[in-house]
């Protein structure tokens, strides 16, 4: 027998934001914001080219990101702020499903965030996330209607009072990171990213191989079913020109999920780098590179919540490995 005697309020504390600040750097945080724009664009059918403009001012210590993904409706502005809320369908072939990435990313980078958005040709609205709001236990937030409209279908995010200063070297690292992470989208010519006025070119890892003309890199595709959903995956493996300690010659396993690079040059036991398999990791002698591409429902992808790594214990990753071993 049991008898209910009360009910308690489980509204989370805003400390949920602060608890993740240390887990984010500029590269991961900016990618979260780009991922959000890509998902909005994907949900609209990718019927136009997505353009993302990033400006990092190391003198003023500000960061601005603008996209033309379509903007956000006034009645959906709470999805910008509230952790866990998302318009995305977890069964769609998208990138974000947790509803926390872009929110924690902006808070992790900045003490003052201003988000301006204009859905189609309607009015422009803005939302601000400040230190004062984070310290207030009330979850309600002000929404402003701007008299000066931004471009139709765009969203602009402005970050000031950065928590950690960004240097010119940081800007260089961000550019290199974005070149690798979004190379598949950039290659397809439907995503354009510019950083401080320079168009980012994609870095591909499956276009430079070293082999005898009669023995090219091996590649195959397959489909598997998991939890009633169909997942496509492909694998390409071969040798690269140089060892992992020089230039582009990064050896290891690369994993893409829904066209986004999630893991780069993995060299752990979980992916075969051990005696008797691929070999013991060593930059001067290891030349093996494997490209794994997985596409399917976002809820089944084996990425972590910030999409900065692969969960090698994930059911899909293990199932894919079993299929590969049978080839």
Secondary structure, 3 states (H helix, E strand, C coil): CCCCCCCCCCCCCCHHHHCCHHHCCHHHHHHHHHHHHHHHHHHCCCCCCEEEEEEEECCCCEEEEEECCCCCCHHHCHHHHCCCCCCCCCCCCCCCCCCCHHHHHHHHHEEEEEEEEECCCCCEEEEEEEHHHHHCCCCCCCEEEECCCCCCCEEEEEEEEECCCCCHHHHHHHHHHHHHHCHHHHHCCCEEEEECCEECCCCCCCCCCCCCCCCCCEEEEEEEEECCEEEEEEEEEEECCCCCCCCCCCCEEEEEECCEEEEEEECCHHHCCCCCCCCCCCCCCCCEEEEEEEECCHHHCCECCCCCCECCCCHHHHHHHHHHHCC
